[in-house]
Amino acid sequence: MSQLETTVDRSVEQTTDEQTDDGDHEKFAHVVVPASAVTEAYITGTPVTALCGKTWVPTRDPNRYPVCPTCKEVLELARNLRDQHG
């Protein structure tokens, strides 16, 4: 079993941060695998890295924001690859 298959099979947790790009503030819920990394980050204050590459310390309710399009695309691609090879 590949690293990708192992990673995709784990639970996915969406977390939130505020991104700033040229003064335009956009909020997204980012996807972090495994989900346990988010829980640990909430407790310890250590940063997590989303599938899109964004690194931050989660502090907000992800249910209030749309899912990051890049995270969603990466997750769907990984699931498709797993299904093709699985």
Backbone as XML, in Angstrom:
<?xml version="1.0"?>
<chain id="A" units="angstrom">
  <residue number="1" name="MET">
    <atom name="N" x="0.853" y="-1.180" z="0.000"/>
    <atom name="CA" x="0.000" y="0.000" z="0.000"/>
    <atom name="C" x="0.892" y="1.234" z="0.000"/>
  </residue>
  <residue number="2" name="SER">
    <atom name="N" x="0.578" y="2.196" z="-0.841"/>
    <atom name="CA" x="1.412" y="3.390" z="-0.966"/>
    <atom name="C" x="1.112" y="4.384" z="0.148"/>
  </residue>
  <residue number="3" name="GLN">
    <atom name="N" x="2.008" y="5.344" z="0.312"/>
    <atom name="CA" x="1.824" y="6.415" z="1.299"/>
    <atom name="C" x="0.552" y="7.200" z="0.992"/>
  </residue>
  <residue number="4" name="LEU">
    <atom name="N" x="0.292" y="7.447" z="-0.290"/>
    <atom name="CA" x="-0.901" y="8.185" z="-0.701"/>
    <atom name="C" x="-2.161" y="7.447" z="-0.286"/>
  </residue>
  <residue number="5" name="GLU">
    <atom name="N" x="-2.209" y="6.136" z="-0.533"/>
    <atom name="CA" x="-3.391" y="5.359" z="-0.160"/>
    <atom name="C" x="-3.593" y="5.382" z="1.342"/>
  </residue>
  <residue number="6" name="THR">
    <atom name="N" x="-2.531" y="5.242" z="2.104"/>
    <atom name="CA" x="-2.622" y="5.262" z="3.557"/>
    <atom name="C" x="-3.128" y="6.614" z="4.038"/>
  </residue>
  <residue number="7" name="THR">
    <atom name="N" x="-2.617" y="7.688" z="3.458"/>
    <atom name="CA" x="-3.003" y="9.029" z="3.869"/>
    <atom name="C" x="-4.456" y="9.317" z="3.534"/>
  </residue>
  <residue number="8" name="VAL">
    <atom name="N" x="-4.911" y="8.947" z="2.351"/>
    <atom name="CA" x="-6.269" y="9.245" z="1.933"/>
    <atom name="C" x="-7.286" y="8.441" z="2.728"/>
  </residue>
  <residue number="9" name="ASP">
    <atom name="N" x="-6.923" y="7.261" z="3.168"/>
    <atom name="CA" x="-7.845" y="6.426" z="3.928"/>
    <atom name="C" x="-8.132" y="6.977" z="5.322"/>
  </residue>
  <residue number="10" name="ARG">
    <atom name="N" x="-7.276" y="7.820" z="5.818"/>
    <atom name="CA" x="-7.479" y="8.377" z="7.155"/>
    <atom name="C" x="-8.587" y="9.417" z="7.137"/>
  </residue>
  <residue number="11" name="SER">
    <atom name="N" x="-9.105" y="9.730" z="8.321"/>
    <atom name="CA" x="-10.142" y="10.747" z="8.434"/>
    <atom name="C" x="-9.619" y="12.092" z="7.972"/>
  </residue>
  <residue number="12" name="VAL">
    <atom name="N" x="-10.518" y="12.900" z="7.468"/>
    <atom name="CA" x="-10.157" y="14.233" z="7.004"/>
    <atom name="C" x="-10.855" y="15.251" z="7.891"/>
  </residue>
  <residue number="13" name="GLU">
    <atom name="N" x="-10.108" y="16.231" z="8.323"/>
    <atom name="CA" x="-10.642" y="17.304" z="9.148"/>
    <atom name="C" x="-10.483" y="18.604" z="8.394"/>
  </residue>
  <residue number="14" name="GLN">
    <atom name="N" x="-11.521" y="19.399" z="8.366"/>
    <atom name="CA" x="-11.427" y="20.707" z="7.741"/>
    <atom name="C" x="-11.148" y="21.726" z="8.827"/>
  </residue>
  <residue number="15" name="THR">
    <atom name="N" x="-10.179" y="22.571" z="8.572"/>
    <atom name="CA" x="-9.846" y="23.620" z="9.518"/>
    <atom name="C" x="-9.791" y="24.944" z="8.782"/>
  </residue>
  <residue number="16" name="THR">
    <atom name="N" x="-9.732" y="26.011" z="9.533"/>
    <atom name="CA" x="-9.889" y="27.310" z="8.918"/>
    <atom name="C" x="-8.733" y="28.237" z="9.204"/>
  </residue>
  <residue number="17" name="ASP">
    <atom name="N" x="-8.460" y="29.104" z="8.246"/>
    <atom name="CA" x="-7.537" y="30.200" z="8.443"/>
    <atom name="C" x="-7.989" y="31.342" z="7.557"/>
  </residue>
  <residue number="18" name="GLU">
    <atom name="N" x="-7.396" y="32.488" z="7.737"/>
    <atom name="CA" x="-7.719" y="33.625" z="6.886"/>
    <atom name="C" x="-6.532" y="33.874" z="5.983"/>
  </residue>
  <residue number="19" name="GLN">
    <atom name="N" x="-6.759" y="33.857" z="4.681"/>
    <atom name="CA" x="-5.691" y="34.094" z="3.726"/>
    <atom name="C" x="-5.768" y="35.530" z="3.242"/>
  </residue>
  <residue number="20" name="THR">
    <atom name="N" x="-4.629" y="36.115" z="3.044"/>
    <atom name="CA" x="-4.571" y="37.461" z="2.503"/>
    <atom name="C" x="-3.780" y="37.412" z="1.207"/>
  </residue>
  <residue number="21" name="ASP">
    <atom name="N" x="-4.378" y="37.911" z="0.132"/>
    <atom name="CA" x="-3.711" y="37.934" z="-1.157"/>
    <atom name="C" x="-3.952" y="39.296" z="-1.778"/>
  </residue>
  <residue number="22" name="ASP">
    <atom name="N" x="-2.901" y="40.116" z="-1.837"/>
    <atom name="CA" x="-3.008" y="41.462" z="-2.389"/>
    <atom name="C" x="-4.118" y="42.265" z="-1.725"/>
  </residue>
  <residue number="23" name="GLY">
    <atom name="N" x="-4.254" y="42.136" z="-0.420"/>
    <atom name="CA" x="-5.246" y="42.901" z="0.318"/>
    <atom name="C" x="-6.635" y="42.304" z="0.290"/>
  </residue>
  <residue number="24" name="ASP">
    <atom name="N" x="-6.846" y="41.243" z="-0.466"/>
    <atom name="CA" x="-8.154" y="40.597" z="-0.553"/>
    <atom name="C" x="-8.214" y="39.475" z="0.473"/>
  </residue>
  <residue number="25" name="HIS">
    <atom name="N" x="-9.081" y="39.612" z="1.478"/>
    <atom name="CA" x="-9.180" y="38.623" z="2.549"/>
    <atom name="C" x="-10.222" y="37.570" z="2.185"/>
  </residue>
  <residue number="26" name="GLU">
    <atom name="N" x="-9.755" y="36.319" z="2.107"/>
    <atom name="CA" x="-10.656" y="35.214" z="1.815"/>
    <atom name="C" x="-10.536" y="34.185" z="2.927"/>
  </residue>
  <residue number="27" name="LYS">
    <atom name="N" x="-11.663" y="33.659" z="3.350"/>
    <atom name="CA" x="-11.648" y="32.633" z="4.386"/>
    <atom name="C" x="-12.065" y="31.302" z="3.788"/>
  </residue>
  <residue number="28" name="PHE">
    <atom name="N" x="-11.294" y="30.266" z="4.108"/>
    <atom name="CA" x="-11.584" y="28.918" z="3.646"/>
    <atom name="C" x="-11.425" y="27.924" z="4.780"/>
  </residue>
  <residue number="29" name="ALA">
    <atom name="N" x="-12.152" y="26.825" z="4.685"/>
    <atom name="CA" x="-11.914" y="25.661" z="5.524"/>
    <atom name="C" x="-10.930" y="24.796" z="4.749"/>
  </residue>
  <residue number="30" name="HIS">
    <atom name="N" x="-9.779" y="24.523" z="5.343"/>
    <atom name="CA" x="-8.745" y="23.741" z="4.677"/>
    <atom name="C" x="-8.796" y="22.295" z="5.136"/>
  </residue>
  <residue number="31" name="VAL">
    <atom name="N" x="-8.344" y="21.388" z="4.293"/>
    <atom name="CA" x="-8.361" y="19.958" z="4.578"/>
    <atom name="C" x="-6.984" y="19.545" z="5.085"/>
  </residue>
  <residue number="32" name="VAL">
    <atom name="N" x="-6.973" y="18.880" z="6.261"/>
    <atom name="CA" x="-5.749" y="18.386" z="6.881"/>
    <atom name="C" x="-5.893" y="16.884" z="7.096"/>
  </residue>
  <residue number="33" name="VAL">
    <atom name="N" x="-4.876" y="16.132" z="6.703"/>
    <atom name="CA" x="-4.861" y="14.684" z="6.874"/>
    <atom name="C" x="-3.613" y="14.317" z="7.652"/>
  </residue>
  <residue number="34" name="PRO">
    <atom name="N" x="-3.688" y="13.559" z="8.722"/>
    <atom name="CA" x="-4.878" y="12.989" z="9.355"/>
    <atom name="C" x="-5.589" y="14.024" z="10.225"/>
  </residue>
  <residue number="35" name="ALA">
    <atom name="N" x="-6.851" y="13.771" z="10.492"/>
    <atom name="CA" x="-7.662" y="14.691" z="11.289"/>
    <atom name="C" x="-7.105" y="14.869" z="12.695"/>
  </residue>
  <residue number="36" name="SER">
    <atom name="N" x="-6.457" y="13.862" z="13.220"/>
    <atom name="CA" x="-5.906" y="13.948" z="14.578"/>
    <atom name="C" x="-4.862" y="15.054" z="14.702"/>
  </residue>
  <residue number="37" name="ALA">
    <atom name="N" x="-4.239" y="15.443" z="13.591"/>
    <atom name="CA" x="-3.256" y="16.528" z="13.621"/>
    <atom name="C" x="-3.916" y="17.843" z="14.003"/>
  </residue>
  <residue number="38" name="VAL">
    <atom name="N" x="-5.161" y="18.028" z="13.608"/>
    <atom name="CA" x="-5.877" y="19.258" z="13.942"/>
    <atom name="C" x="-6.185" y="19.309" z="15.428"/>
  </residue>
  <residue number="39" name="THR">
    <atom name="N" x="-6.658" y="18.208" z="15.972"/>
    <atom name="CA" x="-6.939" y="18.151" z="17.401"/>
    <atom name="C" x="-5.682" y="18.442" z="18.207"/>
  </residue>
  <residue number="40" name="GLU">
    <atom name="N" x="-4.594" y="17.836" z="17.825"/>
    <atom name="CA" x="-3.322" y="18.074" z="18.497"/>
    <atom name="C" x="-2.905" y="19.539" z="18.382"/>
  </residue>
  <residue number="41" name="ALA">
    <atom name="N" x="-3.111" y="20.136" z="17.219"/>
    <atom name="CA" x="-2.741" y="21.539" z="17.011"/>
    <atom name="C" x="-3.577" y="22.472" z="17.882"/>
  </residue>
  <residue number="42" name="TYR">
    <atom name="N" x="-4.861" y="22.175" z="18.031"/>
    <atom name="CA" x="-5.710" y="22.979" z="18.917"/>
    <atom name="C" x="-5.176" y="22.945" z="20.345"/>
  </residue>
  <residue number="43" name="ILE">
    <atom name="N" x="-4.742" y="21.766" z="20.782"/>
    <atom name="CA" x="-4.277" y="21.586" z="22.156"/>
    <atom name="C" x="-2.893" y="22.184" z="22.376"/>
  </residue>
  <residue number="44" name="THR">
    <atom name="N" x="-1.984" y="21.928" z="21.452"/>
    <atom name="CA" x="-0.589" y="22.328" z="21.649"/>
    <atom name="C" x="-0.228" y="23.666" z="21.017"/>
  </residue>
  <residue number="45" name="GLY">
    <atom name="N" x="-1.051" y="24.137" z="20.085"/>
    <atom name="CA" x="-0.738" y="25.384" z="19.401"/>
    <atom name="C" x="0.302" y="25.233" z="18.313"/>
  </residue>
  <residue number="46" name="THR">
    <atom name="N" x="0.559" y="24.001" z="17.891"/>
    <atom name="CA" x="1.526" y="23.765" z="16.823"/>
    <atom name="C" x="0.839" y="23.890" z="15.468"/>
  </residue>
  <residue number="47" name="PRO">
    <atom name="N" x="1.540" y="24.320" z="14.451"/>
    <atom name="CA" x="0.937" y="24.484" z="13.126"/>
    <atom name="C" x="0.651" y="23.149" z="12.439"/>
  </residue>
  <residue number="48" name="VAL">
    <atom name="N" x="-0.328" y="23.181" z="11.547"/>
    <atom name="CA" x="-0.648" y="22.048" z="10.675"/>
    <atom name="C" x="-0.498" y="22.521" z="9.240"/>
  </residue>
  <residue number="49" name="THR">
    <atom name="N" x="-0.381" y="21.573" z="8.315"/>
    <atom name="CA" x="-0.285" y="21.906" z="6.901"/>
    <atom name="C" x="-1.432" y="21.240" z="6.156"/>
  </residue>
  <residue number="50" name="ALA">
    <atom name="N" x="-2.169" y="22.046" z="5.419"/>
    <atom name="CA" x="-3.313" y="21.563" z="4.638"/>
    <atom name="C" x="-2.829" y="20.939" z="3.338"/>
  </residue>
  <residue number="51" name="LEU">
    <atom name="N" x="-3.717" y="20.256" z="2.660"/>
    <atom name="CA" x="-3.383" y="19.627" z="1.384"/>
    <atom name="C" x="-2.920" y="20.643" z="0.342"/>
  </residue>
  <residue number="52" name="CYS">
    <atom name="N" x="-3.370" y="21.890" z="0.466"/>
    <atom name="CA" x="-2.974" y="22.931" z="-0.485"/>
    <atom name="C" x="-1.601" y="23.516" z="-0.168"/>
  </residue>
  <residue number="53" name="GLY">
    <atom name="N" x="-1.026" y="23.137" z="0.983"/>
    <atom name="CA" x="0.288" y="23.635" z="1.373"/>
    <atom name="C" x="0.247" y="24.747" z="2.398"/>
  </residue>
  <residue number="54" name="LYS">
    <atom name="N" x="-0.916" y="25.265" z="2.712"/>
    <atom name="CA" x="-1.060" y="26.329" z="3.704"/>
    <atom name="C" x="-0.735" y="25.785" z="5.085"/>
  </residue>
  <residue number="55" name="THR">
    <atom name="N" x="0.135" y="26.481" z="5.820"/>
    <atom name="CA" x="0.501" y="26.080" z="7.176"/>
    <atom name="C" x="0.048" y="27.160" z="8.152"/>
  </residue>
  <residue number="56" name="TRP">
    <atom name="N" x="-0.631" y="26.758" z="9.236"/>
    <atom name="CA" x="-1.145" y="27.690" z="10.240"/>
    <atom name="C" x="-1.565" y="26.920" z="11.484"/>
  </residue>
  <residue number="57" name="VAL">
    <atom name="N" x="-1.891" y="27.659" z="12.540"/>
    <atom name="CA" x="-2.422" y="27.064" z="13.762"/>
    <atom name="C" x="-3.938" y="27.245" z="13.728"/>
  </residue>
  <residue number="58" name="PRO">
    <atom name="N" x="-4.710" y="26.153" z="13.686"/>
    <atom name="CA" x="-6.166" y="26.267" z="13.608"/>
    <atom name="C" x="-6.753" y="26.841" z="14.893"/>
  </residue>
  <residue number="59" name="THR">
    <atom name="N" x="-7.669" y="27.795" z="14.727"/>
    <atom name="CA" x="-8.317" y="28.419" z="15.878"/>
    <atom name="C" x="-9.795" y="28.690" z="15.658"/>
  </residue>
  <residue number="60" name="ARG">
    <atom name="N" x="-10.298" y="28.492" z="14.453"/>
    <atom name="CA" x="-11.681" y="28.867" z="14.135"/>
    <atom name="C" x="-12.528" y="27.665" z="13.751"/>
  </residue>
  <residue number="61" name="ASP">
    <atom name="N" x="-13.848" y="27.872" z="13.783"/>
    <atom name="CA" x="-14.815" y="26.841" z="13.408"/>
    <atom name="C" x="-14.849" y="26.695" z="11.889"/>
  </residue>
  <residue number="62" name="PRO">
    <atom name="N" x="-14.423" y="25.554" z="11.341"/>
    <atom name="CA" x="-14.371" y="25.388" z="9.885"/>
    <atom name="C" x="-15.742" y="25.332" z="9.227"/>
  </residue>
  <residue number="63" name="ASN">
    <atom name="N" x="-16.771" y="25.047" z="9.994"/>
    <atom name="CA" x="-18.108" y="24.929" z="9.412"/>
    <atom name="C" x="-18.670" y="26.263" z="8.931"/>
  </residue>
  <residue number="64" name="ARG">
    <atom name="N" x="-18.027" y="27.353" z="9.283"/>
    <atom name="CA" x="-18.495" y="28.678" z="8.897"/>
    <atom name="C" x="-17.942" y="29.142" z="7.550"/>
  </residue>
  <residue number="65" name="TYR">
    <atom name="N" x="-17.082" y="28.349" z="6.914"/>
    <atom name="CA" x="-16.391" y="28.782" z="5.711"/>
    <atom name="C" x="-16.476" y="27.738" z="4.601"/>
  </residue>
  <residue number="66" name="PRO">
    <atom name="N" x="-16.381" y="28.171" z="3.355"/>
    <atom name="CA" x="-16.348" y="27.201" z="2.246"/>
    <atom name="C" x="-15.013" y="26.464" z="2.221"/>
  </residue>
  <residue number="67" name="VAL">
    <atom name="N" x="-15.036" y="25.260" z="1.655"/>
    <atom name="CA" x="-13.818" y="24.448" z="1.567"/>
    <atom name="C" x="-12.869" y="25.074" z="0.543"/>
  </residue>
  <residue number="68" name="CYS">
    <atom name="N" x="-11.608" y="25.102" z="0.886"/>
    <atom name="CA" x="-10.566" y="25.605" z="-0.007"/>
    <atom name="C" x="-10.621" y="24.821" z="-1.314"/>
  </residue>
  <residue number="69" name="PRO">
    <atom name="N" x="-10.747" y="25.501" z="-2.450"/>
    <atom name="CA" x="-10.840" y="24.788" z="-3.720"/>
    <atom name="C" x="-9.604" y="23.952" z="-4.041"/>
  </residue>
  <residue number="70" name="THR">
    <atom name="N" x="-8.435" y="24.421" z="-3.659"/>
    <atom name="CA" x="-7.211" y="23.660" z="-3.930"/>
    <atom name="C" x="-7.167" y="22.401" z="-3.080"/>
  </residue>
  <residue number="71" name="CYS">
    <atom name="N" x="-7.506" y="22.508" z="-1.789"/>
    <atom name="CA" x="-7.554" y="21.322" z="-0.917"/>
    <atom name="C" x="-8.542" y="20.303" z="-1.467"/>
  </residue>
  <residue number="72" name="LYS">
    <atom name="N" x="-9.714" y="20.781" z="-1.885"/>
    <atom name="CA" x="-10.745" y="19.892" z="-2.416"/>
    <atom name="C" x="-10.253" y="19.169" z="-3.663"/>
  </residue>
  <residue number="73" name="GLU">
    <atom name="N" x="-9.581" y="19.894" z="-4.546"/>
    <atom name="CA" x="-9.053" y="19.306" z="-5.774"/>
    <atom name="C" x="-7.990" y="18.246" z="-5.476"/>
  </residue>
  <residue number="74" name="VAL">
    <atom name="N" x="-7.087" y="18.540" z="-4.548"/>
    <atom name="CA" x="-6.033" y="17.586" z="-4.188"/>
    <atom name="C" x="-6.647" y="16.332" z="-3.573"/>
  </residue>
  <residue number="75" name="LEU">
    <atom name="N" x="-7.626" y="16.507" z="-2.694"/>
    <atom name="CA" x="-8.278" y="15.368" z="-2.054"/>
    <atom name="C" x="-8.996" y="14.494" z="-3.080"/>
  </residue>
  <residue number="76" name="GLU">
    <atom name="N" x="-9.716" y="15.112" z="-4.000"/>
    <atom name="CA" x="-10.417" y="14.356" z="-5.035"/>
    <atom name="C" x="-9.444" y="13.608" z="-5.940"/>
  </residue>
  <residue number="77" name="LEU">
    <atom name="N" x="-8.340" y="14.247" z="-6.296"/>
    <atom name="CA" x="-7.317" y="13.603" z="-7.113"/>
    <atom name="C" x="-6.734" y="12.392" z="-6.388"/>
  </residue>
  <residue number="78" name="ALA">
    <atom name="N" x="-6.419" y="12.553" z="-5.115"/>
    <atom name="CA" x="-5.857" y="11.451" z="-4.329"/>
    <atom name="C" x="-6.846" y="10.293" z="-4.224"/>
  </residue>
  <residue number="79" name="ARG">
    <atom name="N" x="-8.114" y="10.609" z="-4.009"/>
    <atom name="CA" x="-9.132" y="9.549" z="-3.921"/>
    <atom name="C" x="-9.286" y="8.829" z="-5.264"/>
  </residue>
  <residue number="80" name="ASN">
    <atom name="N" x="-9.254" y="9.581" z="-6.359"/>
    <atom name="CA" x="-9.348" y="8.951" z="-7.690"/>
    <atom name="C" x="-8.163" y="8.047" z="-7.951"/>
  </residue>
  <residue number="81" name="LEU">
    <atom name="N" x="-6.963" y="8.491" z="-7.598"/>
    <atom name="CA" x="-5.767" y="7.661" z="-7.766"/>
    <atom name="C" x="-5.866" y="6.392" z="-6.926"/>
  </residue>
  <residue number="82" name="ARG">
    <atom name="N" x="-6.332" y="6.533" z="-5.706"/>
    <atom name="CA" x="-6.492" y="5.365" z="-4.823"/>
    <atom name="C" x="-7.473" y="4.377" z="-5.422"/>
  </residue>
  <residue number="83" name="ASP">
    <atom name="N" x="-8.600" y="4.880" z="-5.928"/>
    <atom name="CA" x="-9.617" y="4.017" z="-6.511"/>
    <atom name="C" x="-9.126" y="3.296" z="-7.764"/>
  </residue>
  <residue number="84" name="GLN">
    <atom name="N" x="-8.289" y="3.971" z="-8.553"/>
    <atom name="CA" x="-7.735" y="3.374" z="-9.772"/>
    <atom name="C" x="-6.727" y="2.287" z="-9.456"/>
  </residue>
  <residue number="85" name="HIS">
    <atom name="N" x="-6.013" y="2.435" z="-8.336"/>
    <atom name="CA" x="-4.947" y="1.496" z="-7.986"/>
    <atom name="C" x="-5.360" y="0.559" z="-6.864"/>
  </residue>
  <residue number="86" name="GLY">
    <atom name="N" x="-6.573" y="0.681" z="-6.390"/>
    <atom name="CA" x="-6.959" y="-0.045" z="-5.213"/>
    <atom name="C" x="-7.702" y="-1.268" z="-5.406"/>
  </residue>
</chain>
